[in-house]
Amino acid sequence: MLRSFIRLALFVGASASPVFAITGGVTGPSDLAAQTVLIVSTRGSSCTGTVIARNLVITAGHCVQPKASYAISIDGAFPRVVQVARIVLHPKYDPHQFETRKPSPDMAILKIAEPLPARFHPARLATDRTLPKPGDAFTLAGYGFSVDGDPDTMGKVRTVSLPAVGITGGIMVRLSAGNGSSAGACTGDSGGPAFVDNGGGVYAVIGVVSWSTGPANTAGCGGLTGVTPLVLHRGWIEETARKLGSQLSP
């Protein structure tokens, strides 16, 4: 099992040298990259997550379904993985939401077997008490493809800034660059953070990336990005962290 994780980590690291993650984005700044991790699994998939404590990561619920072994891939001269010891899915998450087209809280918290290296640091949770409004700006971060279907374009943190354009089902925010632009989350960016700038370049995580479409609502990337906002689930996040014996950033 560990060999499977390491092979995937080495593949991601080796294949990512030409370009990096998120469609239409740029190389992620170091402070946001330090709050963002790559999640790998024995089923061969990869996702992105946000560090919310030294040993806790929040990601999308669908990123840790179906059942498999999951780990955090740590970059470096000798890539290694930190095993996920426990997964807590949001109690209202519906694994069939993409089939029914009824959004649910697509969210999970992962407790890892050991604290992350010192170069990672926990993200602050946004203190917003209301859902975002159209025009509100978000910065997405992720390890996914910058060209849909091309594995050579994934594996490093990349970011993109997008405005909110609406709410789906009262619980999910839609983001889009609009005007025919192609920008947004792509395969592998699921579970990644949506940050909000609190001023002066101080960022807080306000949501979790759940899905993406291509332009004109086609399959793919660079059209719409769906984000599950944390404002509706702050209590669950804090309670779960306490139960897992971890302290969130103030």
N, C-alpha and C positions, 0 to 999 in steps of 0.2 A: 504493500500500500504506500509506504513512504517513497519507494522508488518511483511509483506512478506520479506522485506529487512532484518529485524532483525533476522528472522528465518533462512535465508540463511547465514547471517554473523555468527550466533551462530553455525550452522551446520558445516561451514568451519572451524571455530576455534576449535570446539570440536573434529572433526574427524581427525584433522591433527597432533595429538600428536605423533603417532609412527614414521613417516618419513615426509619428506617435498618435494614438487615440482620438477621441471625439471628432465627429464630422464638422468641418468648418471652424475648428478651434485653433488654439495656439498652445505651445508648451506651457504647462502649468507652473505658476510661481512656487517657490520653495515652501512658503508657509502653508499654502493649500495642499501641496503634495505631501507634506508631513502629517496631514490629517486624513489622508486617503490611502487605502490599501487595496491590493489585488487579492481576490478570493479565488482559489482553485479547488477542484474536486476530483475524486476518482472516477466520476462519470465523464470527464474530459471537458467540462464547461469552465468558464471563468466569468466573474462578476467583479464589481467594485463595491467597497464599503467605506464607512466613515468611522474613524477612531473616536469614541466618546468617553473612554477611560483607558488606562494603561493596558487592560486586558479585555476590553469590550469593544465590539464593532457593531454598528447598525447597518443593515442592508435591506434589500427587498426580500419579501417572503418567498417569491418564486425562485430566487437565487439559490435557496437551500432546499428545493424540492425537485425531483423526488429524493427519497432516502439515499444517502451516499456518505462518504467521508469527505469532510471539507477542511481546508487549511488556508492560512494567510501566507502568501509568497513574499519572502523578504529578499529584495535586490542586494547586490554586492558582488564582489569578485567571485564568491562561491555561494550562489543562490541556495537558500534553505527555506524550509516551511515551518510554520508554527501551527500545530494541530488545533482545530476547533474542538473544545471539550464539551460544549453544550450549546444547543440551539433553542431559543424561545421564540416561537411564532406569535404574532399578534393574534389574540383569541378570535377576532372577527375576520381574519384573512381567509379568503375563499380561493382555493387553488384552481377553481374552474372559472375564475373571473374573466379570463380572456375568451372563453367559449361562450359564456352567457352575456358578455359585454356589460356586466354590472360591476363597477369598480368596488373594491373592498380595501381595507388597510393593508397594502402590500408591503409588509414590514416584518423584520425579524432582528433579534439581538443575539449576537454570538459571543460566548465567553471562550477565550482562547487559553491554551494550556499554560502559557507563561507570558509575562509582560512583554510588550513590543520593545524593540531597541530604543535607546534614548533619542534617536533622531526623529521618531514619531511623537506627536503630542496630541492630546484630546481636543476635539473641536468644542467650542461653546455652542450650546443650544440656543436658538433664537428665542427671544422673550415675547415675540408677537402673540397677541391674543385673538386676532381676527384672521380670517382667510385672506390671502393676497388678492389684490385688485388688478384688473387689466392695466397693463403698463408698468407694473412693479417689476423691477429688474432682478434677475437671478444669475448666479455664476455656477455652471455645472462643472464637475471634475470627474474624470473617469479614465480607465485603462483600456477602453474598448477600441473598436476599429475606427479609423478615420475614413476608410473606403470600405463600404459594406461588402463582406465576404472575402476580404483580403487579409489573411492573418499576418502578413508582413507589416501591416499598419497599426498593430496593437502593441501594448505592453509597457507604455510609459504614460505618466499622468499628463493629460491635456485638458484645457479648460475652454469654455465658451460662455459668453454672456447673452442671455435671451430675456425678452419681456414676457410676462404672463398675458395670455389672450383670452382666458376664460376658465370656468370651473366645470368639471364633469361629475355628475352624480352627487354634487355637494361636498365631495371629499377629495377630489383630485384636481390639480392645477394643470392646465395646458399651456405650454410655452412654444413660441415660434418666432423665428426671425422675420417672417413675412416677406412681402415684396419679391417673391420668387427666389429668395436666398435659400441655400442649402446649408443648414447648421443645426446641430442638436446632438442628442445622445445616439449611440449606435450599439451594436452587439458587443457585450462585455462591459458597457457602462451602466447596465442595470444595477440598482442598489447603491449607486454612487451619490455623493452629496450634491444638494442644491444649496449654495451659499447666498447669503444676503450681506451686503456691505453696510455695517452699522455706522460708518463714517470714519474717515482717516485711514482707510484700508484695513480696518478691523472687521473680520468676517465671522459670521455665525452660521451654523447649518440650520436651514429652515425646512428642508424636505429631502426625500429619498426618490431617486429616479426609478420609475416603474416600467415605462414602455416608450417606444418611438414608432413613427411612421415615416415613409418617404414623402416627397413633395406631392401635393394634391391628394393627400390621404392614401397613398399607395403603400404597399409593403416596403419596408426598408428603413432608411435613416435620413435625417436632414430635413424632415417636414415638421411634424409635431413631436414634442416630448412631453410625456405625462409624469408628473411629480406628486407623490403623496406628501402633503404638508404635515409637519410635526405638531402644529398648533392643536390639532384635534386629539393628539395622542401623547401629549407631554406627561400626563399623569401615569399612563402605562409605562412609558420609558423610564421615568424616575422610580416607580415601584419595582420594575423588573431589575434595574441596576442594583437597588437595595437588596433584593432577594438573592442576587448573584454575588453580593458582598463587595460591590464596587462603588466608588464615589465619582459622580459626574463633575465636570468642570463648572465652577460658579458662573 
